[in-house]
Amino acid sequence: MAKRKRQQAPAADIPAVAEKPQNKKAKAAPATTKKTTKTNGSSSAALKPETIQLVAGSYDQVLHGMTAELHNGPDCQFADTFLFNAHSSAVRCVAVSPVSARIPGQGQKVLLASGSTDERVHIYSLSAHPPPQDRKSRALLAKVAPRPILENPKNREVGTLLHHASTVTALRFPTRAKLLSASEDSTIAVTRARDWSVLSTIKAPIPTAHGRPSGDTAPFGGTPAGVNDFAIHPSMKLMISVSKAERCMRLWNLVTGKKAGVLSFTRDMLVQAGEGKHSSGEGRRVIWGHVDGADEFAVSFERDVVAFGMDSVPKCRVMPFKTKIHAITYISMGSGSDKQQADEEEEAEGKGKAQGDSVMAVSTEDGRVLFFSTKTEDLEKQEGGEDEKKPLLPLAKLIGQVGGKEAGVTSRVKDFAVLRSNLNAGLLYVVAAGSDGKVRVWTVADEELRAGKVQGKLAGAYETHNRITCLAAFVMVPRPDDAEDSDEEALNEDEDEDGEEGSDDSEDDSD
């Protein structure tokens, strides 16, 4: 069982909302008070209260769990839920699974995986329901901690995976039945969640050393190696990976577990992306999206992002200015009018069918989360290329941002997550973790994404007092009335899907 401890800290650093004094002469004010304040395209009175579970990994070797309750008062209300002493060294990545299926008489669960530089992957089971509001225990905990603590006894450790021989760099739950983990030992492991057995190990080749690029962190005399990141296609049959010291990306067939191809980055493209002669030229992150009615993927480098079409031809460059990039993702835009349609889109995505266009979100060193449109009609042509046969890549359209100096955020956004509301149609939650130890929650409407004018609204900020390295989050579901209060966990209710396991061993290609 994982150890738990409560961390004493000052109250969350959230600016208080001062009440305006009433003016007796202004008796015409009732007309304004009856008006419904507009927030992100939806009336604030119509917004239903919702709770988000946040999990932050840190250099301090702990997993800090907290809940954020939104639309319940003027500010977002935060509370500590758990503090796991997860690893013996820095936590590098975290991932959460989809919420388990509804079973009568049982609560729903979410699996949490954390990877670290100690070569281990720890698995936890978290309750998908908001913690119980026990006033008596809450009052007792308030005496020892200045901020709310809502500890949930359903949150517990499941076990530890030891099948990697180096730092774990990336974790993904494509479905609740599978966990994929990448490591600096140049392998990607496919693990079955039912019994936590390794179904397949995809082996990426170790590149040949050609000098020591700038920023190389390999030991003296060693070779930079390891998988930086990977992205799984919605069909669950194709995967793209990027690795250290490789100026290329690799395609993998998840049905067979073998290499499907190698796509090299051209020198001209790398130069435009800010990867010069003394840069590594390696991809740092890779993601899948759906734009202009077709799938596309994007690869981020140290200071830029390049989007590719399904023909693997560079489509556009993203960053209009040079600043370091930390995390990227695609955001699927919903209709914003009907929750049932949003549920149908989510179900279609689980079956490998992309729905609606996507907008790209990028977090930066200067404290911003930027939103870009990569639609063909929104691309801006660039002039001034040295070679007419090799024109400059078009530039994606910047449609807005949250954070930044204007919002008082100056430290880098190390990681972020974008969640769709279950109860408020057309509303997104942008949760960002900064190097200053704060976790911030913004609300963004689909209307802002479609209109190309993203502004967002800061719902609240939470001070963790940890040096955050990674973040995971999910929207909690209401607890059913017939759920029993038992400690039995329904971890194995999900069966394998579509036979996407792959072979036990893959070829170690060196192309």
C-alpha positions as CSV (number, residue, x, y, z in Angstrom):
1,M,0.0,0.0,0.0
2,A,1.2,3.5,-0.8
3,K,2.0,5.8,2.1
4,R,-0.1,8.9,2.5
5,K,0.7,12.1,4.3
6,R,-1.0,15.4,4.6
7,Q,0.9,18.5,3.6
8,Q,0.6,21.6,5.6
9,A,0.6,24.7,3.5
10,P,-0.9,28.2,3.5
11,A,-4.2,28.8,1.8
12,A,-4.5,28.7,-1.9
13,D,-3.2,31.9,-3.5
14,I,-6.5,33.1,-5.0
15,P,-7.4,36.8,-5.2
16,A,-10.4,37.6,-3.1
17,V,-13.4,39.1,-4.8
18,A,-14.3,42.4,-3.0
19,E,-17.9,43.3,-2.6
20,K,-18.9,46.7,-4.0
21,P,-20.6,49.1,-1.6
22,Q,-24.2,49.7,-2.4
23,N,-25.2,53.2,-3.5
24,K,-28.6,54.3,-2.1
25,K,-29.2,56.8,-4.9
26,A,-28.8,54.2,-7.6
27,K,-32.2,52.5,-7.3
28,A,-32.2,51.6,-10.9
29,A,-29.7,48.8,-10.2
30,P,-32.3,46.0,-10.0
31,A,-32.4,46.0,-13.8
32,T,-28.7,45.2,-13.9
33,T,-28.9,42.6,-11.1
34,K,-31.6,40.7,-13.0
35,K,-29.4,40.4,-16.0
36,T,-27.6,37.1,-16.4
37,T,-23.8,37.5,-16.6
38,K,-22.4,35.9,-19.6
39,T,-19.4,33.6,-19.1
40,N,-17.8,31.9,-22.0
41,G,-20.9,31.9,-24.1
42,S,-23.1,30.3,-21.4
43,S,-25.0,32.0,-18.6
44,S,-23.3,31.6,-15.2
45,A,-26.7,30.9,-13.6
46,A,-27.2,28.0,-16.0
47,L,-23.8,26.4,-15.3
48,K,-24.1,23.3,-13.2
49,P,-21.5,22.6,-10.4
50,E,-18.8,20.1,-11.5
51,T,-15.7,18.6,-9.9
52,I,-12.4,17.9,-11.5
53,Q,-9.8,15.6,-10.1
54,L,-6.2,16.9,-10.6
55,V,-3.0,14.9,-10.1
56,A,0.4,16.7,-10.2
57,G,3.7,14.9,-10.3
58,S,6.8,16.7,-9.1
59,Y,10.6,16.6,-8.6
60,D,9.7,16.0,-4.9
61,Q,8.8,12.4,-5.7
62,V,5.2,12.7,-4.7
63,L,1.8,12.5,-6.5
64,H,-0.4,15.4,-5.2
65,G,-4.1,14.8,-5.7
66,M,-6.6,17.7,-5.4
67,T,-10.1,18.4,-6.5
68,A,-11.4,21.6,-8.1
69,E,-15.1,22.3,-7.6
70,L,-16.3,24.8,-10.2
71,H,-19.4,27.0,-10.5
72,N,-20.1,26.7,-6.7
73,G,-19.6,30.3,-5.7
74,P,-17.5,33.2,-7.1
75,D,-14.3,31.1,-7.2
76,C,-13.2,27.6,-7.9
77,Q,-13.0,25.7,-4.6
78,F,-9.9,23.4,-4.2
79,A,-9.4,20.6,-1.7
80,D,-6.6,18.1,-1.1
81,T,-7.5,14.5,-1.7
82,F,-4.3,12.5,-1.5
83,L,-0.5,12.8,-1.3
84,F,1.2,9.6,-2.4
85,N,5.0,9.0,-1.8
86,A,5.1,7.5,-5.2
87,H,8.7,7.2,-6.3
88,S,12.3,7.4,-5.0
89,S,13.2,10.1,-7.5
90,A,11.5,12.7,-9.7
91,V,8.2,11.9,-11.3
92,R,8.4,12.3,-15.1
93,C,5.0,11.5,-16.4
94,V,1.4,10.6,-15.3
95,A,-1.6,9.3,-17.1
96,V,-5.2,8.5,-16.2
97,S,-7.5,6.0,-17.9
98,P,-11.1,6.5,-19.0
99,V,-13.7,6.1,-16.3
100,S,-14.8,2.5,-15.8
101,A,-18.2,1.3,-17.1
102,R,-21.2,1.8,-14.9
103,I,-22.0,-1.4,-12.9
104,P,-25.2,-1.4,-10.7
105,G,-24.3,-1.3,-7.0
106,Q,-20.6,-0.4,-7.5
107,G,-18.7,2.9,-7.8
108,Q,-16.8,3.8,-10.9
109,K,-13.0,3.9,-11.0
110,V,-10.1,5.6,-12.8
111,L,-6.6,4.1,-13.1
112,L,-3.7,6.4,-12.5
113,A,-0.2,5.5,-13.8
114,S,3.0,7.4,-12.9
115,G,6.5,7.0,-14.3
116,S,9.8,8.2,-12.9
117,T,13.5,8.3,-13.3
118,D,13.6,5.3,-10.9
119,E,12.6,3.1,-13.9
120,R,9.3,2.2,-12.3
121,V,5.6,2.6,-13.2
122,H,3.2,2.8,-10.3
123,I,-0.4,2.0,-10.7
124,Y,-3.2,3.5,-8.5
125,S,-7.0,3.2,-8.4
126,L,-8.9,6.4,-7.9
127,S,-12.5,7.0,-7.3
128,A,-14.3,8.6,-10.2
129,H,-16.8,10.3,-7.8
130,P,-16.4,13.5,-5.8
131,P,-15.2,12.8,-2.2
132,P,-18.0,12.6,0.4
133,Q,-18.8,15.9,2.2
134,D,-18.4,14.6,5.8
135,R,-18.8,17.8,7.8
136,K,-17.5,16.2,11.1
137,S,-14.3,14.8,9.7
138,R,-13.8,17.9,7.6
139,A,-14.0,20.1,10.7
140,L,-11.4,17.8,12.4
141,L,-9.0,18.0,9.5
142,A,-9.4,21.8,9.3
143,K,-7.8,22.0,12.8
144,V,-4.5,20.5,11.5
145,A,-4.5,22.0,8.0
146,P,-5.4,25.6,6.9
147,R,-7.0,24.4,3.7
148,P,-9.7,21.8,3.0
149,I,-8.8,18.1,3.0
150,L,-11.3,15.7,1.5
151,E,-9.5,12.3,1.7
152,N,-11.2,9.5,-0.2
153,P,-10.5,6.0,1.2
154,K,-11.3,4.6,-2.2
155,N,-8.0,5.9,-3.6
156,R,-5.3,3.3,-3.2
157,E,-2.2,1.8,-4.8
158,V,-2.6,-1.2,-7.0
159,G,1.0,-2.2,-7.7
160,T,4.3,-1.5,-9.5
161,L,5.5,-2.4,-13.0
162,L,9.2,-3.2,-13.4
163,H,9.6,-3.9,-17.1
164,H,11.7,-0.9,-18.0
165,A,15.4,-0.5,-17.5
166,S,15.7,3.3,-17.6
167,T,13.7,6.5,-17.1
168,V,10.0,6.3,-18.0
169,T,9.3,9.1,-20.4
170,A,5.7,8.8,-21.5
171,L,2.5,6.9,-20.5
172,R,-0.9,6.5,-22.3
173,F,-4.1,4.7,-21.7
174,P,-5.6,4.4,-25.2
175,T,-8.4,2.4,-23.5
176,R,-9.0,1.3,-20.0
177,A,-7.8,-2.2,-20.9
178,K,-4.3,-1.2,-22.1
179,L,-1.4,0.9,-20.8
180,L,1.5,1.9,-23.1
181,S,4.7,3.1,-21.5
182,A,7.9,4.5,-23.2
183,S,11.3,4.6,-21.7
184,E,14.9,5.8,-22.3
185,D,15.8,2.1,-22.7
186,S,14.3,2.6,-26.3
187,T,11.3,0.4,-25.7
188,I,7.5,0.9,-25.7
189,A,5.7,-1.7,-23.5
190,V,2.0,-2.6,-24.1
191,T,0.6,-3.8,-20.7
192,R,-2.8,-5.4,-20.1
193,A,-4.7,-3.8,-17.3
194,R,-6.6,-6.9,-16.3
195,D,-3.6,-8.7,-14.9
196,W,-0.8,-6.2,-15.6
197,S,1.1,-8.6,-17.9
198,V,3.3,-7.2,-20.7
199,L,1.6,-8.2,-24.0
200,S,4.2,-6.8,-26.4
201,T,7.5,-4.8,-26.3
202,I,8.2,-2.5,-29.2
203,K,11.9,-2.0,-29.6
204,A,13.1,1.3,-31.1
205,P,16.7,1.2,-32.5
206,I,19.5,2.9,-30.6
207,P,20.9,5.6,-32.9
208,T,24.5,5.9,-33.9
209,A,26.2,8.8,-32.1
210,H,27.3,11.7,-34.4
211,G,29.1,14.1,-32.1
212,R,27.3,15.6,-29.1
213,P,24.4,17.9,-29.9
214,S,23.7,20.9,-27.8
215,G,21.6,20.1,-24.8
216,D,22.6,16.4,-24.8
217,T,22.2,14.9,-21.3
218,A,23.7,11.5,-22.0
219,P,26.5,10.4,-19.7
220,F,30.1,11.0,-20.8
221,G,31.0,8.2,-23.3
222,G,27.3,7.2,-23.7
223,T,24.9,7.6,-26.6
224,P,21.7,9.7,-26.4
225,A,18.9,7.2,-26.7
226,G,15.3,6.6,-25.6
227,V,11.8,7.3,-26.8
228,N,10.7,10.9,-26.1
229,D,7.0,10.5,-26.8
230,F,4.5,8.5,-28.8
231,A,1.0,9.1,-30.1
232,I,-1.7,6.5,-30.9
233,H,-4.1,6.9,-33.8
234,P,-7.8,6.9,-32.9
235,S,-8.1,3.6,-34.8
236,M,-5.8,2.0,-32.2
237,K,-3.9,0.3,-35.1
238,L,-1.1,2.9,-35.8
239,M,1.4,4.7,-33.6
240,I,4.0,7.4,-34.2
241,S,7.1,7.7,-31.9
242,V,9.9,10.2,-31.7
243,S,13.3,9.4,-30.0
244,K,16.4,11.1,-28.7
245,A,19.2,11.9,-31.2
246,E,17.0,10.9,-34.2
247,R,15.9,13.4,-36.8
248,C,13.0,11.3,-37.8
249,M,9.7,9.8,-36.5
250,R,8.8,6.1,-36.6
251,L,5.5,4.5,-37.5
252,W,4.5,1.3,-35.8
253,N,1.8,-1.2,-36.6
254,L,0.1,-1.9,-33.3
255,V,-1.6,-5.0,-34.6
256,T,1.7,-6.8,-35.3
257,G,4.0,-4.7,-33.0
258,K,6.4,-4.1,-35.9
259,K,7.8,-1.1,-37.6
260,A,5.6,0.3,-40.4
261,G,8.0,3.0,-41.7
262,V,10.5,5.8,-40.9
263,L,9.8,9.4,-41.9
264,S,12.9,11.6,-41.8
265,F,12.8,15.3,-41.1
266,T,14.3,17.3,-44.0
267,R,17.1,19.8,-43.2
268,D,15.0,22.7,-44.7
269,M,12.1,21.9,-42.4
270,L,14.3,21.6,-39.3
271,V,15.9,25.0,-40.0
272,Q,12.5,26.7,-40.3
273,A,11.5,25.0,-37.1
274,G,14.5,26.6,-35.3
275,E,16.6,23.4,-35.2
276,G,19.9,24.7,-36.5
277,K,23.3,23.1,-37.0
278,H,24.0,22.7,-33.3
279,S,20.5,21.5,-32.3
280,S,19.5,17.9,-31.8
281,G,16.8,18.1,-34.4
282,E,14.8,15.5,-32.4
283,G,11.0,15.5,-31.9
284,R,10.0,16.2,-28.3
285,R,6.2,15.5,-28.5
286,V,3.8,14.1,-31.1
287,I,0.0,14.2,-31.2
288,W,-2.9,13.2,-33.5
289,G,-5.7,15.6,-34.6
290,H,-8.5,15.9,-37.1
291,V,-8.6,19.1,-39.2
292,D,-10.3,19.9,-42.6
293,G,-12.2,16.6,-42.5
294,A,-9.0,14.5,-42.4
295,D,-6.5,13.2,-39.8
296,E,-3.3,15.0,-39.2
297,F,-0.4,14.8,-36.7
298,A,2.0,17.3,-35.3
299,V,5.5,17.1,-33.9
300,S,6.9,19.6,-31.5
301,F,10.6,20.6,-31.3
302,E,12.3,22.7,-28.8
303,R,10.9,26.0,-30.0
304,D,8.3,25.2,-32.7
305,V,5.7,22.8,-33.9
306,V,5.2,21.4,-37.4
307,A,1.9,19.9,-38.5
308,F,1.8,17.1,-41.1
309,G,-1.0,15.7,-43.3
310,M,-1.7,12.0,-43.6
311,D,0.7,12.0,-46.6
312,S,3.5,12.8,-44.2
313,V,4.2,16.1,-46.0
314,P,4.7,19.2,-43.7
315,K,1.6,21.2,-43.7
316,C,2.4,24.3,-41.6
317,R,4.5,25.7,-38.9
318,V,2.8,26.9,-35.7
319,M,4.9,29.3,-33.6
320,P,5.0,33.0,-34.8
321,F,7.8,33.7,-32.3
322,K,10.6,31.8,-30.7
323,T,10.0,30.5,-27.2
324,K,10.5,27.2,-25.6
325,I,7.6,24.7,-25.9
326,H,6.7,22.2,-23.2
327,A,3.4,20.5,-24.1
328,I,1.0,20.3,-27.0
329,T,-2.4,18.7,-27.6
330,Y,-5.3,18.9,-30.1
331,I,-8.7,20.0,-28.8
332,S,-11.8,18.6,-30.5
333,M,-14.5,21.3,-31.0
334,G,-18.0,20.1,-30.0
335,S,-21.3,21.4,-31.2
336,G,-21.9,23.2,-27.9
337,S,-25.6,22.8,-28.2
338,D,-26.5,19.3,-27.2
339,K,-24.9,17.1,-24.5
340,Q,-26.2,14.0,-26.2
341,Q,-24.3,14.8,-29.4
342,A,-21.2,15.4,-27.3
343,D,-21.6,12.0,-25.8
344,E,-22.0,10.4,-29.2
345,E,-18.8,12.1,-30.4
346,E,-17.0,10.8,-27.4
347,E,-18.3,7.3,-28.1
348,A,-17.3,7.6,-31.8
349,E,-13.7,8.6,-30.8
350,G,-13.5,5.5,-28.6
351,K,-14.3,3.5,-31.7
352,G,-11.6,5.1,-33.8
353,K,-13.8,7.6,-35.6
354,A,-12.7,11.2,-35.5
355,Q,-15.5,13.8,-35.1
356,G,-15.3,17.5,-35.8
357,D,-12.3,19.7,-36.4
358,S,-9.5,20.2,-33.9
359,V,-7.6,23.2,-32.6
360,M,-4.0,22.9,-31.4
361,A,-3.0,24.1,-27.9
362,V,0.6,24.7,-27.0
363,S,2.2,25.6,-23.6
364,T,5.2,27.8,-23.5
365,E,8.1,28.9,-21.3
366,D,6.6,32.4,-20.8
367,G,3.5,31.2,-19.0
368,R,1.0,30.9,-21.8
369,V,-1.3,28.3,-23.3
370,L,-1.7,29.3,-27.0
371,F,-4.4,28.2,-29.3
372,F,-3.8,27.8,-33.1
373,S,-6.0,26.9,-36.1
374,T,-4.3,24.7,-38.6
375,K,-7.1,24.8,-41.1
376,T,-6.0,25.3,-44.7
377,E,-8.1,28.5,-45.0
378,D,-6.5,30.0,-41.9
379,L,-2.8,29.4,-42.9
380,E,-0.7,32.4,-43.6
381,K,1.8,32.2,-46.4
382,Q,5.4,33.2,-45.7
383,E,7.7,34.9,-48.1
384,G,11.5,35.3,-48.2
385,G,12.7,31.8,-48.8
386,E,16.2,31.4,-50.2
387,D,15.1,28.7,-52.7
388,E,12.0,29.2,-54.8
389,K,11.7,25.4,-55.2
390,K,11.5,25.1,-51.4
391,P,9.1,27.8,-50.2
392,L,8.7,28.5,-46.5
393,L,6.0,26.6,-44.6
394,P,2.8,28.5,-44.0
395,L,2.1,29.7,-40.5
396,A,-0.9,28.6,-38.4
397,K,-3.4,31.2,-37.2
398,L,-3.1,32.3,-33.6
399,I,-6.7,32.4,-32.3
400,G,-6.0,33.3,-28.6
401,Q,-4.4,32.4,-25.4
402,V,-4.8,32.0,-21.6
403,G,-2.2,33.0,-19.0
404,G,0.8,35.1,-19.8
405,K,2.1,38.3,-18.3
406,E,-1.3,40.0,-18.8
407,A,-2.8,37.4,-16.5
408,G,0.1,37.5,-14.0
409,V,1.5,34.2,-15.1
410,T,5.2,34.5,-15.8
411,S,6.6,31.0,-15.0
412,R,6.6,28.3,-17.6
413,V,3.6,26.0,-18.1
414,K,5.2,22.6,-17.7
415,D,2.2,20.6,-18.5
416,F,-1.6,21.1,-19.1
417,A,-4.8,19.2,-19.8
418,V,-8.0,20.1,-21.6
419,L,-11.2,18.5,-20.4
420,R,-14.7,18.7,-21.7
421,S,-17.5,19.3,-19.2
422,N,-20.0,16.5,-18.7
423,L,-22.8,18.7,-17.4
424,N,-22.3,22.0,-19.3
425,A,-22.5,21.6,-23.0
426,G,-19.9,23.6,-25.0
427,L,-17.6,24.3,-22.1
428,L,-13.9,23.2,-21.7
429,Y,-11.7,23.3,-18.7
430,V,-8.0,24.1,-19.3
431,V,-5.9,23.0,-16.4
432,A,-2.3,24.1,-16.4
433,A,0.6,23.3,-14.1
434,G,3.4,25.9,-13.7
435,S,6.9,25.7,-12.5
436,D,6.0,28.1,-9.8
437,G,4.1,25.3,-8.1
438,K,0.6,26.6,-9.0
439,V,-2.2,24.7,-10.8
440,R,-4.6,27.0,-12.6
441,V,-8.0,26.3,-14.0
442,W,-9.4,28.3,-16.9
443,T,-12.8,27.9,-18.6
444,V,-13.0,28.2,-22.4
445,A,-16.2,27.9,-24.6
446,D,-16.4,26.1,-27.9
447,E,-17.9,29.3,-29.3
448,E,-14.5,31.0,-28.6
449,L,-12.7,28.3,-30.5
450,R,-15.0,28.4,-33.5
451,A,-15.0,32.2,-33.6
452,G,-11.2,32.3,-33.5
453,K,-11.1,34.6,-30.4
454,V,-10.1,32.6,-27.4
455,Q,-10.0,34.6,-24.2
456,G,-10.9,32.2,-21.4
457,K,-11.6,33.0,-17.8
458,L,-9.5,32.1,-14.8
459,A,-11.6,30.0,-12.4
460,G,-9.0,29.6,-9.7
461,A,-5.4,28.9,-8.8
462,Y,-4.0,26.4,-6.3
463,E,-0.6,26.5,-4.6
464,T,0.9,23.0,-4.3
465,H,4.3,24.0,-2.9
466,N,5.9,21.4,-5.1
467,R,8.1,21.7,-8.2
468,I,5.6,20.3,-10.7
469,T,6.8,18.2,-13.6
470,C,3.7,16.7,-15.1
471,L,-0.1,16.8,-14.8
472,A,-3.2,14.6,-15.3
473,A,-6.8,15.4,-14.8
474,F,-10.3,14.1,-15.4
475,V,-13.9,15.3,-14.8
476,M,-15.5,13.4,-11.9
477,V,-18.9,11.8,-12.4
478,P,-21.8,12.0,-9.8
479,R,-21.9,9.1,-7.4
480,P,-24.9,6.8,-8.1
481,D,-27.4,6.4,-5.3
482,D,-27.2,2.6,-5.3
483,A,-23.4,2.4,-5.0
484,E,-22.3,0.4,-1.9
485,D,-19.6,1.6,0.4
486,S,-17.3,-1.4,0.1
487,D,-13.5,-1.6,-0.4
488,E,-13.8,-4.1,-3.3
489,E,-12.5,-2.5,-6.5
490,A,-13.9,-3.3,-9.9
491,L,-10.5,-3.1,-11.7
492,N,-11.0,-6.0,-14.1
493,E,-14.4,-5.4,-15.5
494,D,-12.9,-4.3,-18.9
495,E,-12.0,-7.0,-21.4
496,D,-9.4,-6.6,-24.2
497,E,-10.7,-4.8,-27.2
498,D,-10.3,-5.5,-30.9
499,G,-7.2,-7.8,-30.5
500,E,-4.8,-4.8,-30.7
501,E,-2.2,-6.6,-28.6
502,G,0.6,-7.2,-31.1
503,S,3.3,-9.7,-31.0
504,D,5.5,-10.5,-28.0
505,D,8.7,-9.2,-29.6
506,S,9.2,-6.8,-32.4
507,E,12.0,-6.4,-34.8
508,D,14.9,-4.2,-33.7
509,D,15.2,-2.3,-37.0
510,S,18.1,0.2,-37.4
511,D,16.8,2.1,-40.4
